[in-house]
Amino acid sequence: MNQLDTPAVGACGATTVWANGPAGPPEIADRLVDLVRDVATEKELTLYDLDVTVRLKDGYVLTQITHASQKGSSVELHTTNTVYLVDTTDIIRLRYTLMGTQ
């Protein structure tokens, strides 16, 4: 099982700490959007083949992400049940794992 992970916010050089948590570097949101684009070009892979998880600075965790697209300074995230519009600096961690196919 392959696993790729973005580094923690502190390891990315982010220094701003707010009362409700650290501000994530915009590069994490950029990588999420790139991931969606990369998967879209792969003929045998979809986001349903990946376990994509995003942690927000308020501690909320979004799981089962099926789509992500840039919307100005925000990212539109689709999960299996809901659509979220998240400011790019609210994303502090991105984790995705390639699931085994049967």
N, C-alpha and C positions, 0 to 999 in steps of 0.2 A: 504494500500500500504506500504510494508516494504521498508525501505531505510537504507543502510549502507554506511558509508563514512569514508575515512581515515582522520586523523587529519591534520591540516595545517602544512607546513614544519617547522615553528618555534616551534610548539608543539612537534615535533619529535626530537628536539635537534639539528637540522641542524644549523650550525653557519656560514657556508661559504656563503658569498654574493658576486656575481660577478657583473660586470657592466650590464650584460643583465638579471639579476635576480638571485634568490637563487638556490642553487643546492639541488635537492630533495634527500632524503635518499633512498638508493637502496631497502629498505623494501617495498616501494610503488609498484615498478615494480615487486618484488617478490610476493606481494599479488595479483596483476593482473594476473600473470601466475598461481598462486594457484587457483584463481577464475575460470579460464578457465578449469583447471584440475578438480575442484570440480563439475563444471557444466557438464563436459564430463561424469562423473560417475553417474550423476543423469539421470535416464531413461526418466523422463517426463519434463525435463528442458533443454533448449538450450540458447546460448547467445542471440538469437533473442527474448527470453522472458525477457531479462534484458535490461535496458537502461544504457549502460556503457559509461562514459565520462572520458576522461583523459585531464588534463591541463598541458601544457609544460611550462618550465621556461621562454620561450620567449613570453608567453601569448597566444599561439595558443591552441585551444581546439579541440580535436579529439572526434567525437561523433559516435554513432552507431557502436561500435567496435564489431566485430563478431569472432575474434580470437586473441590470444596473445601467443607468445612462446619466451623462452629465447634463445638468440644468442650471447654467450660470455658475454660481458659487455653491450650488447644492448638487446632490446626487439623488436621483429617483431610484429607489430600491423596491423591487417586487419580491414578495415572499409567496408561498403557496396560498396564503389567505389575505394579504394586505399589501397596499402600496404605501411607501414612506417617502417623504421628501426630507433629506437629511443634509444639514450644512456640512461641507467637506471637513471642517476642523472638528466636528463632533465625532468623527470616526477615529478611534484610537488604536484599533487592532483589526486586522483582516486575517482570517485563517481559511484555507481551503485544502481539501483532501480529495484525491481521486478515489472514487468508490470502485470496488471490484465489480466487474460485469459478469453476468451469468449466461 
